[in-house]
Amino acid sequence: MRNTWLSPRSAIWKYWTSLIACLFWIQYCYGMPHVIRIGGIFEQTDGPVPLVSAEELAFKFAVNNINRNRTLLPNTTLTYDIQRINIYDSFEASRKACDQLSLGVVAIFGPSHSSSSNAVQSICNALEVPHVQVRWKHHPMDNRDTFYANLYPDYSSLSYAILDLVQFLKWKTATVVYDDSTGLIRLQELIMAPSRYNIRLKIRQLPLDTQDTRPLLKEMKRSREFRIIFDCSHHMAAQILKQAQTMGMMTEYYHYIFTTLDLMAIDLEPYRFCGVNMTGFRILNVDNPQVASIVEKWSMERQIPPKPDSGLLEGIMTTDAALTYDAVHIVSVSYQHAPQMTVNSLQCHRHKPWRFGGRFMSFIKESHWDGLTGRLSFNKTTGLRTDFDLDIISLKEDGLEKVGKWSASGGLNITEVPKRKGMNITDSLANRSLIITTILEEPYVMLKKSDKALVGNDRFEGFCIDLLKELSNILGFAYEIRLVPDGKYGSQDDKGQWNGMIRELIEHRADLAVAPLTITYMREKVIDFSKPFMSMGISILYRKPNATTNGFFSFLNPMTPDIWVYILLAYLGVSCVLFVIARFSPYEWYDAHPCNPGSDVVENNFTLLNSFWFGVGSLMQQGSELMPKALSTRIIGGIWWFFTLIIISSYTANLAAFLTVERMDSPVDSADDIAKQTKIEYGVVRDGATMSFFKKSKVSTFEKMWAFMSSKPSTSLVKSIEEGIQRVLKSDYALIMESTTIDYITRRNCNLTQVGGIIDSKGYGIGTPLGSPYRDKITIAILSILEDGRLHMLKEQWWSGSGCLGEEPHGYPESGWYIHCAGIWPSAVCFCGDC
């Protein structure tokens, strides 16, 4: 074995060699340039004083924070080169990009406009320098921009988020209003929804080259489009909201969805208490304390006076600013994790790419960072941001509040359950003033009789007025009662136009219709109804027929003449048979002289006259002192007694009923009877629910009745119930109307009665405009007073009345019973005279 040893000089040489190699290795592995540069190209607005964009301010803000904190790039200083261009100037954008590449930038940010961005993107692809965008840009399917990354959420994912929200709200109809042609691309998933989902969309475009949207808003208001999706910038959205308020379109009946991610930058203070439903999306993760701290710091540095009439909040970090801030950080994170790279000056005319550009672009697409807008990650092929979270925000009385969340992986998750069709439905109606439309009809709504001049709600009384008071006490709202101008309930004409109270609700001139308003299929299509507060049907109102004229021998009326003939024949037959049988039977013969045993003279008690007398005595249940002795005659007598028992009992019962109730002779007893004749005219109230029932009915009887009424509209159809009642009383006319109203009328007018049964079954409900947030609250209150009996008490109060004047009490008439039996007296006199 060979022994080796080193001299001191060799050992020292080896030590220094190892130390130098180690230092070179550390420098190779961890060393970075002390200064790296990024470029930013931003548009500036035209004007006497060009305004600096929010993206440029956020770009500087992010670089300063990185250099100040020293957590991302501890040994490196981040610098920037900013170039400003005019909007739509793609040539200037190309020249500025080449200037920045000659300075040796590792990435270029912006510009935001499409034409300028495409020019810069083409240069970056050629020289293999990453190009980072923070604005929405249409990305074709065959796009080959490999050196491209966009932090703005992918438009297809945003479109899915809007579609999920629309489906959650269960919208069946909606209007999409877009600003420019790119809006149709951004919302393509929603626009294609009608072919896959049960939803009807109407597409409209905002006016070009002007911010006056009032003509468009007026058209949508006239068309009753209450669910609207606006795809526009937050600047335009602020103007739309201001103009919508002047148009009366900021009420609880409207629901707006804004696709802009900057809804929080709009001044929504004027709309907090108007009840409008306003929903939007937010990508800024303000729930994170670190994000909130940065946003607050941004606002502190940008304290500038607000612009008059802009409708925007100053100092708010917009989505573009937040995305720019995140873009600078994601590039810094990628550079921190990248191996040693050298940055050199690039010349556009030489077409020599940066040799580390492809590797650095890969690091950017593979990097992850929790930024202001949530988790940052890119599609490695397209460079688009497809995995992101959106907050669902809604306008409440306290301002914008987060009500849910949407993510590309988990879909929509609503944390606050919205009420029915809107997400900003007031939990209480307290302190709200509602407009009530109604119509005069007894006993529902009547003008109060008073010696004093009444004003306001004090003018009215009735069942519906008391019901309205109960609802007001429960829900705490104030109200103003207005009579419908045309005095009609509401029906649809041949052109599809509605009148009456239905039109008042459709055009939002009233919040509630509190009246005997029948719930029908056609009305339910254009307005909403509460649960019925009263059930009823359709019946016939006719004058009460005169009582049957009583004859002199009315005591015979309890039995028909046929029965009296049969009784007489039975009496004659039984008497004759008894006479014959008594003659044949030896047991009915007896010795006439029992004291003379030798006498051959015998007698029979059942002579022909006695046989008839036996039958009469049994029929009158008085007896005749004649007793059958033979078995055969006793059987005949027993059968006759049983017969007379049944006959007398039946006569007594029928006579009692006959004397108690006078028989009425009505020419019609049902709808079939009235449809088969033409002598008695009949009709309904014009433009009412009953008229609609006959008009739409497919039942042959009702079709025949409607054909009769429509052929004589001037005589069959009446303008009001009062007019119909007068026609019933003064002429041969039958009014077809609701059974509850007939009940009220017949209790107060004894000359009128209800004929037949119930034709149809419906209910009265409180009407509200379509999509009204008040319907459910009204329904719950109605069910409450229905269950505790207050609704029944109200009906009894208004329906009971004093009854018909002069109506005889139940039981036997006081002075008419002897008239029915008047024939008894002369009959008795005649019989006595014969005797």
Helices and strands as residue ranges (DSSP letters): H 8-30, E 35-44, H 54-69, E 77-86, H 90-102, E 108-109, H 114-127, E 131-133, E 148-153, H 155-168, E 173-178, H 182-186, H 188-191, G 193-195, E 200-205, H 214-222, E 227-231, H 234-246, E 255-258, G 263-265, G 269-271, E 277-282, H 289-301, H 319-337, H 357-366, E 369-371, E 374-376, E 384-385, E 389-396, E 399-407, E 411-414, E 433-438, E 446-447, G 456-459, E 460-461, H 463-475, E 478-483, H 500-506, E 512-513, H 521-524, E 527-529, E 534-543, G 554-556, H 561-584, G 586-588, E 589-591, E 602-604, H 608-619, H 631-660, H 671-676, E 681-683, H 689-696, H 700-711, H 713-716, H 721-730, E 733-738, H 739-748, E 752-755, E 761-764, E 767-769, H 774-787, H 790-799, H 817-820, H 824-834
